[in-house]
Structures are given as structure tokens and as C-alpha cells.
Amino acid sequence: MKEIKISISGQGMDKKASSPVSKEMEGDIAEMEGMDEEKFAAMAPKGAFTARGLNALVKATNKLLPMFGQTGDYPTFSQDTKVLPTDFVRVLAMFVTAIDDAIKDEIVGPEMAIDMESIKDDIALTTIAGKLEMLSKIKEFKKWLSEAPTSETNLSEASEYNMAGEEEAPVDAESLMMSRM
């Protein structure tokens, strides 16, 4: 899975516009963003994580992010934590989804799978970091990611990782927005 971009265009989308439609859409977008944030907060691994273990995972993450069309500049951790931040969980969930898809397509083996629920300590963090490091060096995986279809307006091509680690039904953002107008 490469990068999924959502592009919503049309009249009434200008933030300066004062029409009821644009305010309602802004409210809907804010509501969806809030639900998205809650989802990632709920699936955030909890445990005893040291800055050293977290930074090993950050280093591997930053090597893999460019393969997803993103800059490899996730910041390092300066202190220990008991819960992974939601923005970091988002990145890991993106990796999990892509890796699961690559396993289904037989690009990488099942040993590369990442189980978010098993992340409880630094051992799990360094294990995942090792897997990400290996993935960043697998030419077939890089090629597969670069050839993966992308979509600007249709999320139905993307599988989404939920708290149970299963695929959810795809969501078409444009249809969702139009249904609420």
C-alpha cells in the first residue's frame, strides 16, 4: 500500500464561506477526525517503554517512511512512556496494513507480520524495529509499494486497520459527506 490521499473539492469548501453547508461539512470533518483520533488512542499499545526502546523503533520507522511517500523525520523520544502517542500509532497501523497486504500478495513472509496487541515492552519494540529494518532493505517490498494503486478521492481501495487487527469495510469519504448534506 502506498500513500492514500483524500482530496475533497467543490463549492462550499472554502473555510471563509459562511454558508450553512460549509459549516456543517466542517463540523462533519471535525467529528470524523475526532472519531479517528479516538480509534488510534484506543488501539495505542500500553506498557513499559523506555526512550531507548522507542528510539530504536523510531530509527527503523524513519527508514521505512520514505517508501510510503513520507519524510523520514519522526522525532525521537526524550523520556520513557507507558502509552504510544496516537500519531506514532497511526504510522505503525499504516505499516501493519501494508505488511499484511504484502503477506497476502506473497511479497514477504508471514514472519514479517506485526501484532499491535503484542507491543507491551522494549523487547516488542526492538523486534518490530528489526522487522522494519529488514523490510526497508527488501527490494521486492519496495517495488510492490511503489506499484501499489493510489487513490485521491476513493478510500474503498484501502483497507483500514481497526482495534481487533481486522480489516473494516471500506469507506467512501465523498459519499459519506454527500449523505450528510
C-alpha positions in Angstrom: 0.0 0.0 0.0 1.5 3.3 -1.0 0.0 6.5 0.2 -3.6 7.4 0.3 -4.6 11.0 -0.3 -8.1 12.4 0.2 -9.0 15.3 -1.9 -12.3 16.9 -1.4 -13.2 19.7 -3.8 -16.2 21.7 -4.7 -18.2 24.8 -3.8 -18.8 25.5 -0.2 -15.5 24.1 1.0 -13.8 27.5 1.4 -13.3 28.0 5.2 -14.1 31.6 4.8 -17.5 30.8 3.4 -20.4 31.3 5.8 -23.0 29.1 4.2 -24.7 26.5 6.4 -23.4 23.8 4.1 -19.8 24.6 4.6 -20.2 24.9 8.4 -22.0 21.6 8.5 -19.3 20.0 6.4 -16.6 21.5 8.7 -18.4 20.0 11.7 -18.7 16.6 10.0 -15.0 16.7 9.1 -14.1 17.6 12.7 -16.3 14.9 14.0 -14.7 12.3 11.8 -11.2 13.5 12.8 -12.2 13.2 16.4 -13.5 9.6 15.9 -10.3 8.8 14.1 -8.2 10.2 16.9 -10.2 8.2 19.5 -9.8 5.0 17.4 -6.0 5.3 17.4 -5.9 6.3 21.0 -7.8 3.2 21.9 -5.5 0.9 19.9 -2.4 2.6 21.3 -0.1 -0.1 22.9 0.4 0.3 26.6 3.3 -1.0 28.6 6.7 -0.1 30.0 8.5 1.7 27.1 11.9 3.3 27.6 13.1 6.1 25.4 15.9 3.8 24.2 13.5 1.1 23.0 11.1 3.7 21.5 14.0 5.4 19.6 15.1 2.1 18.1 11.6 1.8 16.6 11.7 5.5 15.5 15.0 4.9 13.7 13.6 1.9 11.8 10.3 3.8 11.2 12.2 6.8 9.7 13.9 4.4 7.3 10.6 2.9 6.1 8.5 6.2 5.9 10.1 7.4 2.6 8.8 4.1 0.9 5.3 5.4 1.8 5.9 8.8 0.3 6.5 10.5 3.6 9.5 12.2 5.1 11.6 10.0 7.5 11.7 12.6 10.2 9.6 11.2 13.1 11.0 12.8 16.2 12.9 10.8 18.8 11.6 10.3 22.3 13.4 12.1 25.2 11.6 10.2 28.0 10.0 6.9 28.9 6.3 6.4 28.4 3.5 3.9 29.2 1.4 4.6 26.1 2.5 5.2 22.5 1.4 8.5 21.1 -1.5 8.4 18.6 0.5 9.9 15.8 3.0 7.1 16.2 0.3 4.5 16.4 -1.1 5.9 13.1 2.3 5.3 11.4 2.6 1.8 12.8 -1.0 1.0 11.8 -0.2 2.1 8.2 2.8 -0.2 8.3 0.8 -3.1 9.7 -1.8 -2.7 6.9 0.8 -2.6 4.2 2.7 -5.6 5.6 -0.5 -7.6 5.9 -1.3 -6.8 2.3 2.2 -7.7 1.2 2.0 -11.0 3.0 -1.3 -11.8 1.3 0.3 -11.0 -2.1 3.3 -13.2 -1.1 5.8 -10.4 -1.3 7.1 -11.0 2.2 6.7 -14.0 4.5 4.3 -14.2 7.4 7.2 -13.8 9.9 7.2 -10.1 8.9 3.7 -9.6 10.4 3.4 -7.1 13.2 0.8 -7.7 16.0 0.0 -4.4 17.6 -1.6 -6.1 20.6 1.7 -7.8 21.5 3.5 -4.5 22.0 4.0 -4.3 25.7 7.7 -3.6 26.3 11.0 -2.7 24.8 11.6 -6.3 23.6 8.5 -6.0 21.4 9.6 -2.5 20.2 13.1 -3.8 19.2 11.6 -6.9 17.5 9.3 -4.7 15.4 12.2 -2.3 14.7 14.2 -5.3 13.4 11.3 -6.3 11.1 11.0 -2.7 9.8 14.8 -2.5 9.2 14.6 -5.7 7.1 11.5 -4.5 5.2 13.4 -1.3 4.3 16.0 -3.5 2.5 13.8 -5.9 0.7 13.7 -4.8 -3.0 10.5 -6.7 -3.8 8.7 -4.9 -1.0 10.0 -1.6 -2.2 8.9 -2.3 -5.7 5.5 -3.6 -4.5 4.9 -0.4 -2.6 5.9 1.8 -5.5 3.5 -0.1 -7.8 0.6 -0.2 -5.3 -2.5 1.7 -6.6 -3.2 5.0 -5.1 -6.5 7.0 -4.9 -7.1 10.6 -4.2 -10.8 10.5 -3.6 -11.8 6.9 -3.1 -10.9 5.2 0.1 -12.6 2.0 -0.9 -9.3 0.7 -2.3 -7.6 0.9 1.1 -8.0 -1.5 3.9 -8.1 0.1 7.3 -6.7 -1.4 10.5 -9.0 -1.5 13.4 -8.5 -2.3 17.1 -9.1 -6.0 16.6 -6.5 -6.1 13.8 -9.0 -7.0 11.2 -10.0 -5.2 8.0 -13.0 -3.0 8.2 -15.5 -2.3 5.5 -14.1 0.4 3.1 -15.3 3.9 3.5 -16.0 6.3 0.6 -15.4 9.7 2.1 -17.2 11.6 -0.7 -20.4 9.5 -0.4 -20.3 9.9 3.4 -20.0 13.7 3.1 -22.8 13.9 0.5 -25.1 11.7 2.6 -24.9 14.2 5.5 -25.8 17.3 3.3 
